[in-house]
Amino acid sequence: MKVIGLTGGIGSGKSTVAQFLAELGAVIIDADKIGHETLKSDTKVWQEVVAAFGRQILAPDGDISRKKLGEIVFGNSESLARLNQIMHPRLGERVKAQLERYREKGVKVVVVEAPLLLEVGWASLVDEVWVTVASETIVLGRLRDRTGLSESESLARIRYQLPVAEQVRQADVVIENDCSLDELKARVKELWQGLSSRGV
């Protein structure tokens, strides 16, 4: 089984690349989705996060509001480190368990899509690291259109990630995404065909 770690800064297009890879036949493990599930109300992680940051982070339905939590942790390295200490070990366990299940099922290609793949040391779980990159101007435009975040909020999220140059340094494959969707799709297809030529 080939395991690809797909990462990249916020707004760089990794979810779009993951979607294209899924269409080509890869199985996707979405770390963000696992994070959402882990934060559902009354789970052990939910209890720990609420104990750490207070009930003001809760939405009316009792779930943790990622927006409220984000306002507390982005721009505060101590709070962010505290959240990561609670979340990442649990996420790592769940990703490992899913990889094991797919290996037993004989799946050929699994993509672990994780924004913080390199920061939390998950590179050891994958065979290749693929990084999506885009210019800051394009990223800011995408974030404004997609999330309604202000420029300062967007920049806080960008700055908190590993610098792009460092992500690129650790990458096996770099996918530049300052292009159209069709061009991006063609690039992903080319990379997929490259996997086939290597016997995957």
C-alpha positions as CSV (number, residue, x, y, z in Angstrom):
1,M,0.0,0.0,0.0
2,K,1.3,3.4,-0.9
3,V,0.6,6.2,1.6
4,I,0.8,9.8,0.5
5,G,0.9,12.6,3.1
6,L,-0.9,15.6,1.5
7,T,-0.3,18.9,3.2
8,G,0.1,22.6,2.5
9,G,-0.8,26.0,4.0
10,I,-4.4,27.1,4.5
11,G,-6.0,28.1,1.2
12,S,-3.3,26.4,-0.9
13,G,-5.7,23.9,-2.4
14,K,-4.9,20.6,-0.7
15,S,-8.6,19.6,-0.3
16,T,-9.1,20.2,-4.1
17,V,-6.1,18.0,-4.8
18,A,-7.4,15.3,-2.4
19,Q,-10.8,15.4,-4.2
20,F,-9.0,14.9,-7.6
21,L,-7.0,12.0,-6.1
22,A,-10.2,10.4,-4.8
23,E,-11.7,10.6,-8.3
24,L,-8.6,8.8,-9.6
25,G,-9.1,6.0,-7.1
26,A,-7.2,7.0,-3.9
27,V,-8.8,6.5,-0.5
28,I,-8.7,9.7,1.5
29,I,-8.1,10.1,5.3
30,D,-9.1,13.6,6.2
31,A,-7.4,14.7,9.4
32,D,-9.7,17.8,9.7
33,K,-12.8,15.6,9.5
34,I,-11.3,13.2,12.2
35,G,-10.7,16.4,14.3
36,H,-14.3,17.4,13.9
37,E,-15.5,14.0,15.0
38,T,-13.1,13.9,17.9
39,L,-14.5,17.3,19.2
40,K,-18.1,16.1,19.2
41,S,-19.9,16.8,22.4
42,D,-19.3,14.6,25.4
43,T,-16.3,12.8,24.0
44,K,-13.2,12.6,26.2
45,V,-11.4,15.1,24.0
46,W,-14.4,17.5,24.1
47,Q,-14.3,17.3,27.9
48,E,-10.6,18.1,28.0
49,V,-10.8,21.0,25.5
50,V,-13.8,22.5,27.4
51,A,-11.9,22.1,30.7
52,A,-8.8,23.9,29.1
53,F,-10.6,26.8,27.4
54,G,-14.0,27.2,29.2
55,R,-17.6,26.9,28.2
56,Q,-17.4,30.1,26.2
57,I,-16.1,28.0,23.2
58,L,-19.4,26.1,23.0
59,A,-22.0,26.6,20.3
60,P,-25.7,26.7,21.4
61,D,-26.0,22.9,20.5
62,G,-23.2,22.0,22.9
63,D,-20.6,21.3,20.2
64,I,-17.3,23.2,20.3
65,S,-17.4,26.2,18.0
66,R,-14.3,26.0,15.9
67,K,-14.7,29.7,15.2
68,K,-14.7,30.6,18.9
69,L,-11.9,28.2,19.7
70,G,-9.9,29.6,16.7
71,E,-10.3,33.2,18.1
72,I,-8.7,32.0,21.3
73,V,-5.8,29.9,20.0
74,F,-4.7,31.7,16.8
75,G,-2.3,34.4,17.8
76,N,-1.7,32.8,21.2
77,S,1.1,30.3,20.9
78,E,0.6,29.0,24.5
79,S,-3.1,28.3,24.0
80,L,-2.4,26.7,20.6
81,A,0.3,24.4,22.1
82,R,-2.2,23.4,24.8
83,L,-4.9,22.5,22.2
84,N,-2.4,20.6,20.1
85,Q,-1.2,18.6,23.1
86,I,-4.8,17.5,23.7
87,M,-5.7,16.9,20.0
88,H,-2.8,15.5,18.1
89,P,-2.0,12.3,20.0
90,R,-5.7,11.3,19.6
91,L,-5.7,12.2,15.9
92,G,-2.5,10.3,15.3
93,E,-3.9,7.1,16.9
94,R,-7.0,7.3,14.8
95,V,-5.0,7.9,11.6
96,K,-2.8,4.9,12.4
97,A,-5.8,2.7,13.0
98,Q,-7.4,3.7,9.7
99,L,-4.2,3.1,7.8
100,E,-4.0,-0.4,9.4
101,R,-7.6,-1.2,8.4
102,Y,-7.0,-0.1,4.8
103,R,-3.7,-2.1,4.7
104,E,-5.7,-5.2,5.8
105,K,-8.3,-4.5,3.1
106,G,-5.6,-4.4,0.4
107,V,-6.1,-0.7,-0.6
108,K,-3.5,0.4,-3.1
109,V,-3.2,4.2,-2.4
110,V,-4.2,6.1,0.7
111,V,-3.9,9.8,1.0
112,V,-3.6,11.3,4.5
113,E,-4.8,14.9,4.1
114,A,-3.5,16.9,7.1
115,P,-2.7,20.6,7.3
116,L,-0.2,20.0,10.1
117,L,1.3,16.7,8.8
118,L,4.9,18.0,9.1
119,E,4.4,20.0,12.3
120,V,3.1,17.1,14.3
121,G,5.6,14.5,13.0
122,W,3.3,12.4,10.9
123,A,5.8,12.3,8.0
124,S,6.9,9.0,9.5
125,L,3.4,7.5,8.8
126,V,3.6,8.1,5.0
127,D,5.8,7.0,2.1
128,E,5.8,10.4,0.3
129,V,5.0,14.0,1.3
130,W,3.1,16.1,-1.3
131,V,2.8,19.8,-0.5
132,T,0.4,22.2,-2.2
133,V,1.6,25.8,-2.4
134,A,0.1,29.1,-3.6
135,S,1.2,32.7,-3.5
136,E,0.0,34.7,-0.4
137,T,-2.1,37.1,-2.5
138,I,-4.0,34.2,-4.0
139,V,-4.4,32.5,-0.6
140,L,-5.7,35.7,1.0
141,G,-8.3,36.0,-1.8
142,R,-9.4,32.4,-1.4
143,L,-9.8,32.8,2.3
144,R,-11.8,36.0,2.0
145,D,-14.1,34.4,-0.5
146,R,-14.4,31.0,1.2
147,T,-14.5,31.9,4.9
148,G,-15.1,35.6,5.2
149,L,-12.0,35.9,7.4
150,S,-10.5,39.4,7.6
151,E,-6.9,39.8,6.2
152,S,-5.5,40.0,9.7
153,E,-7.3,36.8,10.8
154,S,-6.2,35.0,7.6
155,L,-2.6,36.2,8.2
156,A,-2.7,34.9,11.8
157,R,-3.6,31.5,10.5
158,I,-0.9,31.6,7.7
159,R,1.8,32.7,10.1
160,Y,1.0,29.9,12.6
161,Q,1.8,27.2,10.0
162,L,5.3,26.0,9.0
163,P,6.8,28.5,6.5
164,V,6.2,27.5,2.9
165,A,9.9,27.2,2.2
166,E,10.3,24.7,5.0
167,Q,7.3,22.7,3.8
168,V,8.8,22.6,0.3
169,R,12.2,21.5,1.7
170,Q,10.6,18.5,3.4
171,A,8.4,17.6,0.4
172,D,8.9,14.8,-2.1
173,V,6.4,16.4,-4.5
174,V,5.4,20.1,-4.7
175,I,2.1,21.1,-6.4
176,E,2.0,24.7,-7.4
177,N,-1.6,26.0,-7.3
178,D,-1.6,29.5,-8.7
179,C,-3.3,28.1,-11.7
180,S,-6.8,27.2,-13.0
181,L,-8.7,24.1,-11.7
182,D,-8.2,22.4,-15.1
183,E,-4.4,22.9,-14.9
184,L,-4.4,21.7,-11.3
185,K,-6.4,18.6,-12.3
186,A,-4.0,17.8,-15.2
187,R,-1.0,18.1,-12.8
188,V,-2.6,15.7,-10.3
189,K,-3.4,13.3,-13.0
190,E,0.2,13.4,-14.2
191,L,1.4,12.7,-10.6
192,W,-1.1,9.8,-10.3
193,Q,0.1,8.3,-13.6
194,G,3.7,8.6,-12.2
195,L,2.6,6.4,-9.2
196,S,1.3,3.8,-11.7
197,S,4.6,3.8,-13.6
198,R,6.4,3.1,-10.2
199,G,4.3,0.0,-9.8
200,V,1.6,1.3,-7.4
